[in-house]
């Protein structure tokens, strides 16, 4: 027994905790024979935040219940905030030492957020794109800057701590998704592999262009499933929640498990079609910008993901507008197994795998970090020998 426990734990990732408006999704993955499997999963409601209230105590109670019932191994976790509470923007800044760059990024973000410098926390990544006019921009860096108010971050960290978890890092949903979709593109031979990811969440979306395992381009979108719900509610005279239930039933109907009347199906499609077309147009604009700005950044395919990424008609709109092959996230290697595991672990409908991309990617962060540590220690022992 003492020999098998370390072997098992070394292949288990962090608990990925995705905070969303009114809910949290927790997921932990492990590697088994080169395939990702689900170790633990849970969903819990979160009390709404009232003006002046400190919600972390109530959130902590909800998370503690979820952790106790989710079947998780260990307590290390990585968290992400709701996209509505994140500032994310691409910036070009002069090359400078890392410490100076970090401070410059923080001041730029604070200015854009109209917030005091000390009230926010900011981070950045350098994108993997190679500028088309590299010679004239050699002294500048293309960055994706992300920031959030300290109070928002601290509230989630305290909730995680009070639930018995041990936060290791804070991430964005985009970075977590990029890690998950780059899992099979980390070799030197994959450095030229270019894919685009169109993520449509409940309250918004994002466009990622990945080169190898690097983010070459990132942009947030203001279209999400909630906007589709509102369009359907307005057209059919329904409450927004009833419209969402209808849309989710229609989505499950695409999988053959629910029958939707053809006239209702058509009415819903007509209601959401303008937003789907706008989303596809935004995708096209991102592809054109990346192709002009960065050398050789032409994706071979577009992957649709997110809680609402499987919206019927979206794939057809994107193919027609962008003229690039489209693939759904469930067709990525290993994703079908993750979706099956979720369905067998959770006591309720887990929805599509796209709704769990962020916590899965955050969990993978811990798995990769520990694997890298094991390789480093093995190398040190070999060198010492």
Secondary structure, DSSP 8 states (H G I E B T S, - for coil): -HHHHHHHHTTB--EEEEEETTEEEEEEEEEETTEEEEEEEEEEE-----TT--THHHHHHHHHHHHHHTT--SSEEEEE--GGG-EEEEEEEE---HHHHHHHHHHHHHHHHT--GGGEEEEEEE----BTTTTTTTTEEEEEEEEEEHHHHHHHHHHHHHTT-EEEEEE-HHHHHHHHHTTT--SGGGTT-EEEEEEE-SS-EEEEEEETTEEEEEEEES--HHHHHHHHHHHHT--HHHHHHHHHHHHHHHTTSS---HHHHHHHHHHHHHHHHHHHHHHHHHHHHHHHHBTT---S-EEEESTTTT-TTHHHHHHHHH-S-EEEGGGSTTHHHHHHHHHHHSSS----GGGGHHHHHHHHHHHHHHHHHHHHHHHHHHHH-
